[in-house]
Amino acid sequence: MRDGRPPRLSEIPAFAAYMNTGWGTPDRTPPVVPGAAEAAAAHRARLAEALPGRTVVLAAGQAPIRSNDMAYDFRAGSDFVWLTGCQIENAVVVLEGAEATLYLPPPAVPGDPAFFTDSRYGELWVGAAPGLEDWAKALGVRVRPLAELSAEVTEDQEARRALAELRMYKDDWEVGQLREAVDRTVEGFAAVVGEIPAAVAGRGERWLQGTFDRYARAYGNGPGYPSIVGSGPHAPTLHWVRCDGPVLPGELLLLDLGVEAASCYTADVTRTFPASGHFTPAQRQVHDLVERAHRAALAAVAPGRRFSDFHHAAMEVVAHGLADWGLLPVSVDEALSDTGQHHRRYLVCGVGHHLGLDVHDCGRASQESYQDAVMAPGMVLTVEPGLYFHAHDLTVPPELRGIGVRIEDDLLVTEQGADVLSAALPLDADGLEKWMAAG
């Protein structure tokens, strides 16, 4: 012992030699979701067809540091997952046509000093880690040590847009993963609603957020995005992820939640509940208008329709409803014009987006391929109109201040129209009250 400090184990040859002996072989089976490797192979073929003759390089990424030597949980980049079917920190995939070579850092197993010295990657610290041969067998691709990757190889940023546009069209396996994520999310909603009395009694928004996050962690990777739980005056805040307030018994409770499945595909569903179990007249008035806008948007989702159609359908209903309440300072036509948009004071966000491996999926796609495109079978998207009357907004009457309502569903565009994946949750105020009572 030097100056009262314990010796550094890595500097003791006898200890290092002893640590290299006497170990059996743990289960190092790679955590690959059934069907993921086959789906990834099909995705690589689609990319090769879109970018013939190109070499594409993509990195999985690395977990960011939270503080000192503590890192956040690792989640691989979505393009990497789509092309490989796996999540391996610091890995790089190189695609030459449809042929993939996966470059991985070898695991720190007995015989490697990092086995017991590296708290981020050493197997003694973090658990059994599959080797290169294990991954090659599980994924059906060539796997090489990361050290063999040329330092001159860089990521192909131009391929990112192509990937975003390819990922807009989900195959059957992907749709199955999204259905699972949505089904688990609906179950998570039921778990949260069951805890509303405890939250009202004093445990607050964070108790409900934790309830859902625990459910998502138990049945998937966790939440697909920071869970939003907003009670009363917090409900109009679009991204209320702090969740540090009380759950008020006479107020609305906005829940925007999504389970990310083990395959990394996520749901994104919102419902707004009365914490008491019953809507007040003012709350129902707002909810009914949002419901009408939502149903108009749902009806505008179909193959051949422009992606922006459902946005405009919802906005027209909202603008007319606000005008009927006397809340627009201009005519409906002026509000809906490109030089007006006054109704957007109470709905500044868009009304939907693509959904898949990312909650806001395919974000690198071009305007022409996204907002200006027509919907087609295989697209999965959200529809989510709302009204957000902040408690300090003096343009609305006192009885509406502090009311925030959003309804959000996940839809699959089909040959015939659209399949609402989250239809197990009711839309209307009466249906929500009955659903809460039945739970």
C-alpha positions in Angstrom: 0.0 0.0 0.0 1.4 3.4 -1.0 0.5 6.4 1.0 -2.6 4.7 2.3 -3.9 4.0 -1.2 -4.8 0.4 -2.3 -2.6 -0.9 -5.1 -3.8 -0.7 -8.7 -4.8 -4.2 -9.6 -3.8 -3.8 -13.3 -0.2 -3.2 -12.2 0.1 -6.4 -10.2 1.4 -9.2 -12.6 0.5 -11.9 -10.1 -3.1 -10.7 -9.8 -3.5 -10.2 -13.6 -2.2 -13.8 -14.2 -4.6 -15.1 -11.6 -7.6 -13.3 -13.2 -6.8 -14.9 -16.5 -7.5 -18.4 -15.2 -10.3 -20.4 -13.8 -13.2 -19.0 -15.9 -15.8 -21.1 -17.7 -17.8 -19.9 -20.7 -20.9 -17.8 -20.0 -23.9 -17.7 -22.4 -22.8 -15.2 -25.0 -25.8 -15.6 -27.3 -26.3 -12.3 -29.2 -29.5 -10.4 -28.4 -31.1 -10.5 -31.8 -34.9 -10.2 -32.2 -36.4 -13.1 -34.2 -36.6 -12.1 -37.9 -34.4 -9.0 -37.5 -31.4 -10.5 -39.4 -33.6 -11.5 -42.3 -35.3 -8.1 -42.4 -31.9 -6.3 -42.3 -30.7 -8.4 -45.3 -33.8 -7.3 -47.3 -33.2 -3.7 -46.2 -29.6 -3.8 -47.5 -30.8 -5.1 -50.8 -33.2 -2.2 -51.1 -30.4 0.3 -50.3 -28.1 -1.4 -52.9 -30.8 -1.0 -55.5 -31.3 2.6 -54.6 -27.6 3.4 -54.6 -26.0 1.1 -57.2 -22.3 0.8 -57.1 -21.9 2.8 -53.9 -20.0 1.9 -50.8 -21.9 3.0 -47.7 -20.4 3.3 -44.2 -22.5 3.7 -41.1 -21.5 3.7 -37.4 -23.7 2.4 -34.6 -22.5 5.2 -32.3 -21.4 5.4 -28.7 -23.3 6.1 -25.4 -22.9 9.7 -24.3 -21.2 10.3 -21.0 -23.6 11.4 -18.2 -20.8 12.4 -15.8 -17.2 11.3 -15.2 -17.1 7.6 -16.0 -20.9 7.1 -16.0 -22.6 6.8 -19.4 -26.2 6.9 -20.5 -27.7 3.6 -21.8 -26.6 2.9 -25.3 -29.0 2.9 -28.2 -27.6 2.4 -31.7 -28.4 4.8 -34.6 -31.6 3.9 -36.4 -30.0 3.6 -39.8 -27.5 1.2 -38.4 -30.3 -0.9 -36.8 -32.3 -1.0 -40.0 -29.3 -2.3 -42.0 -27.9 -4.8 -39.4 -30.7 -5.8 -37.1 -28.5 -5.3 -34.0 -27.2 -2.8 -31.5 -23.4 -3.0 -30.8 -21.7 0.0 -29.4 -18.8 1.4 -31.4 -19.6 -0.9 -34.3 -19.3 0.1 -38.0 -21.0 -1.5 -41.0 -19.5 -1.2 -44.5 -21.9 -2.0 -47.4 -20.6 -2.8 -50.8 -23.8 -3.3 -52.7 -25.9 -5.7 -50.6 -22.8 -7.3 -49.1 -22.1 -6.2 -45.5 -19.0 -6.3 -43.4 -19.5 -5.5 -39.7 -16.5 -4.2 -37.9 -16.8 -4.8 -34.1 -14.6 -4.1 -31.1 -13.6 -7.5 -29.7 -15.2 -8.2 -26.3 -13.1 -7.8 -23.2 -13.1 -11.4 -22.0 -10.7 -13.4 -19.7 -7.1 -13.0 -21.1 -7.7 -9.4 -21.9 -6.6 -6.9 -19.1 -9.7 -4.9 -19.9 -11.8 -7.9 -18.7 -11.5 -6.7 -15.1 -10.1 -3.1 -15.6 -12.6 -1.5 -18.0 -15.8 -0.6 -16.2 -17.6 0.3 -19.5 -16.8 -2.7 -21.6 -15.1 -5.3 -19.5 -17.1 -8.5 -19.3 -16.5 -8.8 -15.5 -18.2 -5.4 -15.1 -21.0 -5.4 -17.7 -21.8 -9.1 -18.2 -21.3 -11.6 -21.0 -20.5 -10.1 -24.4 -20.9 -12.0 -27.7 -17.7 -12.5 -29.7 -17.2 -11.8 -33.4 -18.1 -15.3 -34.5 -21.2 -15.2 -32.3 -22.4 -12.1 -34.1 -21.5 -13.4 -37.6 -23.6 -16.6 -37.0 -26.6 -14.6 -35.6 -26.7 -12.0 -38.3 -25.5 -13.9 -41.3 -22.8 -11.3 -42.3 -19.1 -11.1 -42.3 -17.7 -9.8 -39.1 -14.2 -8.4 -38.6 -12.3 -6.7 -35.7 -12.8 -3.0 -35.7 -9.0 -2.5 -35.8 -9.0 -3.7 -39.4 -11.2 -0.9 -40.5 -9.3 1.6 -42.5 -8.9 5.0 -40.8 -9.7 6.6 -44.1 -13.2 5.2 -44.3 -15.8 7.7 -43.4 -19.6 7.7 -43.1 -21.5 8.5 -46.3 -23.7 11.3 -45.3 -25.4 11.4 -48.7 -26.7 7.9 -48.0 -28.6 9.2 -45.0 -31.3 10.8 -47.1 -31.7 7.7 -49.2 -32.1 5.7 -46.1 -34.7 8.0 -44.6 -36.8 7.7 -47.8 -36.4 3.9 -47.9 -37.4 3.6 -44.3 -40.8 5.4 -45.0 -42.1 2.1 -46.4 -42.3 -0.6 -43.8 -42.2 -4.3 -44.7 -44.4 -6.9 -43.0 -41.8 -7.6 -40.3 -41.5 -4.0 -39.4 -45.3 -3.6 -39.3 -45.4 -6.5 -36.9 -42.8 -4.9 -34.6 -44.9 -1.6 -34.6 -48.1 -3.5 -33.8 -46.3 -5.1 -30.9 -45.0 -1.7 -29.7 -48.5 -0.2 -30.0 -50.2 -3.1 -28.2 -47.7 -2.8 -25.3 -48.3 0.9 -25.2 -52.1 0.5 -24.8 -51.4 -1.9 -22.0 -49.1 0.7 -20.5 -51.9 3.3 -20.7 -54.1 0.9 -18.6 -51.3 0.6 -16.0 -51.0 4.4 -15.8 -54.7 5.0 -15.5 -54.9 2.5 -12.7 -52.4 4.6 -10.8 -54.2 7.9 -11.1 -55.8 7.7 -7.6 -52.3 7.2 -6.1 -51.0 10.1 -8.2 -53.8 12.4 -7.0 -53.3 11.4 -3.4 -49.8 12.9 -3.6 -47.4 11.0 -5.8 -48.0 13.3 -8.7 -47.1 13.3 -12.4 -43.7 11.6 -11.8 -45.4 8.6 -10.3 -47.4 8.1 -13.5 -44.4 8.7 -15.7 -42.4 6.1 -13.7 -45.3 3.7 -14.0 -45.3 3.8 -17.8 -41.5 3.8 -18.0 -41.2 0.7 -15.8 -43.8 -1.0 -18.0 -42.0 0.0 -21.2 -38.7 -1.2 -19.7 -40.2 -4.6 -18.7 -41.8 -5.2 -22.2 -39.3 -3.5 -24.5 -36.2 -1.4 -24.5 -38.1 1.3 -22.6 -40.0 4.4 -23.6 -39.4 5.4 -27.2 -39.1 9.0 -26.2 -39.4 11.0 -22.9 -42.8 10.2 -21.6 -45.1 13.2 -21.3 -47.5 13.4 -18.3 -49.2 16.8 -17.9 -51.8 17.6 -15.4 -54.0 20.7 -15.4 -51.9 23.8 -16.4 -49.1 21.5 -17.6 -51.2 19.7 -20.2 -50.9 22.6 -22.7 -47.1 22.4 -22.6 -46.3 20.4 -25.7 -43.2 18.6 -24.4 -43.9 18.5 -20.6 -41.3 15.9 -19.8 -40.3 17.3 -16.4 -43.4 15.7 -14.9 -42.6 17.3 -11.5 -46.1 18.6 -10.6 -49.1 17.2 -8.8 -52.0 15.4 -10.5 -55.0 17.6 -9.8 -58.2 15.8 -9.2 -60.5 18.2 -11.1 -58.2 18.8 -14.1 -57.3 17.0 -17.3 -54.4 14.7 -17.6 -52.5 14.5 -20.9 -50.6 11.3 -21.5 -48.2 11.1 -24.5 -46.6 7.7 -24.3 -44.8 5.1 -26.4 -43.1 1.7 -25.8 -40.0 1.0 -27.8 -40.0 -2.7 -28.6 -36.8 -4.7 -28.3 -36.3 -4.3 -32.1 -36.2 -0.5 -31.5 -39.5 0.2 -33.3 -41.6 2.6 -31.2 -45.2 3.6 -30.7 -46.4 7.1 -30.1 -49.9 7.5 -28.6 -51.7 10.3 -26.8 -55.0 10.4 -24.9 -56.3 13.1 -22.5 -58.2 11.9 -19.5 -60.2 13.6 -16.7 -58.3 12.8 -13.6 -61.7 12.6 -11.7 -63.0 10.1 -14.2 -65.5 12.6 -15.7 -65.1 15.6 -18.0 -66.4 19.0 -16.9 -68.5 20.8 -19.5 -65.6 23.1 -20.5 -63.2 20.2 -20.8 -65.6 18.2 -22.9 -66.2 21.2 -25.1 -62.4 21.3 -25.9 -62.1 17.5 -26.2 -65.1 17.3 -28.6 -63.5 19.8 -30.9 -60.2 18.0 -30.9 -62.0 14.7 -31.5 -63.8 16.2 -34.6 -60.5 17.5 -35.9 -58.9 14.1 -35.3 -61.6 12.2 -37.1 -61.4 14.5 -40.0 -57.6 13.9 -40.2 -58.1 10.1 -39.9 -60.4 10.2 -42.9 -57.8 12.0 -44.9 -55.2 9.2 -44.5 -55.3 7.0 -47.6 -53.0 5.9 -50.5 -52.8 8.6 -53.1 -53.6 11.4 -50.7 -50.9 14.0 -50.1 -49.1 13.6 -46.8 -50.1 17.1 -45.8 -53.9 16.4 -46.4 -54.6 15.2 -42.9 -52.9 18.2 -41.4 -55.1 20.6 -43.4 -58.2 18.6 -42.7 -57.6 18.9 -38.9 -56.7 22.6 -39.1 -59.9 23.4 -41.0 -62.0 21.9 -38.3 -60.0 23.6 -35.5 -60.3 27.0 -37.2 -64.0 26.8 -37.7 -64.5 25.6 -34.1 -62.4 28.4 -32.7 -64.3 30.9 -34.8 -67.6 29.6 -33.5 -66.2 30.3 -29.9 -65.2 33.8 -30.9 -61.5 33.1 -30.4 -60.3 34.2 -33.8 -59.4 37.8 -34.5 -59.9 37.3 -38.2 -62.2 35.3 -40.5 -61.8 31.6 -40.9 -60.6 32.0 -44.5 -57.9 34.6 -43.4 -56.8 32.4 -40.5 -56.4 29.3 -42.8 -54.5 31.3 -45.4 -50.7 31.1 -45.6 -50.5 34.7 -44.4 -52.8 34.2 -41.5 -52.7 31.0 -39.4 -54.1 32.8 -36.3 -55.7 29.5 -35.1 -52.2 28.1 -34.8 -51.7 30.2 -31.6 -53.4 27.3 -29.9 -51.8 24.5 -32.0 -48.3 25.6 -33.1 -47.1 22.0 -33.8 -47.8 19.9 -36.8 -50.6 17.3 -36.8 -48.5 14.1 -37.6 -45.3 12.5 -38.7 -43.8 9.3 -39.9 -43.2 6.6 -37.2 -40.8 3.7 -37.1 -37.4 3.2 -35.6 -37.6 6.9 -34.5 -40.6 8.5 -33.0 -40.2 11.3 -35.6 -39.1 8.9 -38.3 -37.3 9.6 -41.6 -36.4 13.1 -40.6 -33.6 13.4 -43.1 -35.9 12.8 -46.1 -36.4 15.6 -48.6 -39.4 17.9 -48.5 -40.5 16.3 -51.8 -40.4 12.8 -50.3 -42.0 13.8 -47.0 -44.5 16.7 -46.8 -45.0 17.0 -50.5 -45.3 13.3 -51.2 -48.4 11.2 -51.5 -49.2 8.5 -49.0 -48.6 4.9 -50.0 -49.2 1.4 -48.5 -46.5 0.5 -46.0 -46.2 4.0 -44.5 -46.8 4.3 -40.8 -47.6 7.7 -39.4 -49.2 9.5 -36.5 -52.2 11.8 -36.5 -52.2 14.1 -33.4 -54.3 17.3 -33.4 -54.8 19.2 -30.2 -55.7 22.4 -28.5 -53.5 24.1 -26.0 -54.9 26.9 -23.9 -52.2 28.0 -21.5 -53.2 29.2 -18.1 -51.6 32.6 -18.7 -53.1 33.1 -22.2 -55.4 36.1 -21.8 -57.0 35.7 -25.3 -59.2 32.8 -24.1 -61.9 33.0 -21.5 -61.1 32.0 -17.9 -63.0 28.7 -18.1 -60.7 27.5 -20.9 -57.4 28.6 -19.5 -55.2 25.7 -18.4 -56.9 23.1 -20.6 -54.8 21.1 -23.0 -56.1 18.2 -25.1 -54.3 16.0 -27.6 -55.5 12.8 -29.3 -52.9 10.8 -31.1 -53.1 7.5 -33.0 -50.7 5.4 -35.0 -51.8 4.4 -38.5 -50.7 2.0 -41.2 -51.5 3.1 -44.8 -53.0 0.1 -46.6 -54.2 -0.6 -50.1 -57.7 0.1 -49.0 -57.1 3.1 -46.7 -55.6 3.0 -43.3 -55.5 0.7 -40.3 -55.5 2.5 -36.9 -53.0 0.4 -34.9 -54.0 2.1 -31.6 -57.8 1.7 -32.1 -58.0 -0.2 -28.8 -58.1 3.1 -27.0 -61.3 5.1 -27.3 -61.4 8.5 -28.9 -64.5 10.2 -27.6 -65.1 11.6 -24.1 -67.8 9.1 -23.2 -65.6 6.2 -24.3 -62.7 7.5 -22.3 -64.8 7.8 -19.2 -66.2 4.2 -19.6 -62.7 2.9 -20.3 -61.4 4.5 -17.1 -64.3 3.1 -15.1 -63.9 -0.4 -16.5 -60.2 -0.5 -15.6 
